[in-house]
Amino acid sequence: MDLSERWEAQAAAWIAWARAPGHDSYWRFHRDQFLRIVPPPGRRTVDIGCGEARLTRHLQALGHTVVGIDASRSLVAAARAADPAMDIRLANAAALPLDDASVDLAIAFMSLQDVDDMPGAVREAGRVLEPGGRFCVAIVHPINSAGRFETQAPDAPFVIKGDYLRGFDYADTIERDGLSMTFHSRHRPLESFFFALEEAGLMVEALREPQVPDQAINMDLSRRWQRLPLFLHLRAHRP
Ligand SMILES: C[S@@+](CC[C@H](N)C(=O)[O-])C[C@H]1O[C@@H](n2cnc3c(N)ncnc32)[C@H](O)[C@@H]1O
């Protein structure tokens, strides 16, 4: 199975996880941290790897004219059911069903680490962006996916047993508050994302390693996660 098939197999679990009020880090801090690097609404926004479209709906509520794209048939169906008026398309991020230079903002929120052809997805974001457009990305931070804390203690050593520089697929199963979700992703070193942006002609203009806020500690995250970044945010510019 490739990663998109694994996400389709997890669709029901993801819908329950992503929509449970206050459950995911998205609701408690991550969405709002990410939105700090997102430009205001412009001509048209594409949300690449939108899933069941929680962020797509929020972007629309903020005034974006938005199209959501996802490769999972079940997640696209859930997104359409949640708001039948929204433009949600079943497609591969590496083959966007959009014209060249047809958007001024592309978003990939927590999807590029889950896409098989990540360089193809970044190339497509570059193709559909008009000159002057922005590409805003949130990913699992490559240092996070490279290793593990040895224990749950606040000062637990973080250990990389394998190679940081070698890409590999991994699955993380998290069980919390009666919900279980298996995240299927690919670890890639930071350079591979930056190389893809470089090849797509996109220039990074902002980079953030957001810290988990105090109020999120002890809900599902312990203080050890204030020492290392869970996520990486960046904004790139198409000249
Ligand atoms: C962690 S989820 C994020 C969903 C959404 N952005 C959110 O935060 O709610 C990753 C998403 O990437 C999608 N995905 C994986 N491979 C893809 C591909 N090749 N093309 C488009 N979407 C893909 C999955 O179906 C899944 O919806």
The ligand as an SDF file (V2000), in Angstrom:
LIG
                    3D

 27 29  0  0  0  0  0  0  0  0999 V2000
   -2.6300   14.4450    8.5260 C   0  0  0  0  0  0  0  0  0  0  0  0
   -3.8730   14.4640    7.2780 S   0  0  0  0  0  0  0  0  0  0  0  0
   -4.1440   16.2240    7.2090 C   0  0  0  0  0  0  0  0  0  0  0  0
   -5.4860   16.5960    6.6950 C   0  0  0  0  0  0  0  0  0  0  0  0
   -5.8320   18.0820    6.8180 C   0  0  0  0  0  0  0  0  0  0  0  0
   -4.8490   18.9340    6.1840 N   0  0  0  0  0  0  0  0  0  0  0  0
   -6.0380   18.4430    8.2690 C   0  0  0  0  0  0  0  0  0  0  0  0
   -5.1010   18.9380    8.9100 O   0  0  0  0  0  0  0  0  0  0  0  0
   -7.1140   18.1880    8.7700 O   0  0  0  0  0  0  0  0  0  0  0  0
   -2.9620   14.1130    5.7650 C   0  0  0  0  0  0  0  0  0  0  0  0
   -3.8210   14.1290    4.5240 C   0  0  0  0  0  0  0  0  0  0  0  0
   -2.9990   13.9580    3.3620 O   0  0  0  0  0  0  0  0  0  0  0  0
   -3.7670   13.2260    2.4170 C   0  0  0  0  0  0  0  0  0  0  0  0
   -2.9070   12.6720    1.3590 N   0  0  0  0  0  0  0  0  0  0  0  0
   -2.0080   11.6610    1.4570 C   0  0  0  0  0  0  0  0  0  0  0  0
   -1.4290   11.4280    0.2470 N   0  0  0  0  0  0  0  0  0  0  0  0
   -1.9760   12.3200   -0.6210 C   0  0  0  0  0  0  0  0  0  0  0  0
   -1.7820   12.5950   -2.0020 C   0  0  0  0  0  0  0  0  0  0  0  0
   -0.8900   11.8920   -2.7230 N   0  0  0  0  0  0  0  0  0  0  0  0
   -2.5020   13.5730   -2.5670 N   0  0  0  0  0  0  0  0  0  0  0  0
   -3.4140   14.2860   -1.8540 C   0  0  0  0  0  0  0  0  0  0  0  0
   -3.6310   14.0760   -0.5380 N   0  0  0  0  0  0  0  0  0  0  0  0
   -2.9190   13.1150    0.0830 C   0  0  0  0  0  0  0  0  0  0  0  0
   -4.4630   12.1970    3.2510 C   0  0  0  0  0  0  0  0  0  0  0  0
   -5.5570   11.5890    2.5800 O   0  0  0  0  0  0  0  0  0  0  0  0
   -4.8590   13.0330    4.4640 C   0  0  0  0  0  0  0  0  0  0  0  0
   -6.1250   13.5990    4.2940 O   0  0  0  0  0  0  0  0  0  0  0  0
  1  2  1  0
  2  3  1  0
  2 10  1  0
  3  4  1  0
  4  5  1  0
  5  6  1  0
  5  7  1  0
  7  8  2  0
  7  9  1  0
 10 11  1  0
 11 12  1  0
 11 26  1  0
 12 13  1  0
 13 14  1  0
 13 24  1  0
 14 15  1  0
 14 23  1  0
 15 16  2  0
 16 17  1  0
 17 18  1  0
 17 23  2  0
 18 19  1  0
 18 20  2  0
 20 21  1  0
 21 22  2  0
 22 23  1  0
 24 25  1  0
 24 26  1  0
 26 27  1  0
M  CHG  2   2   1   9  -1
M  END
$$$$
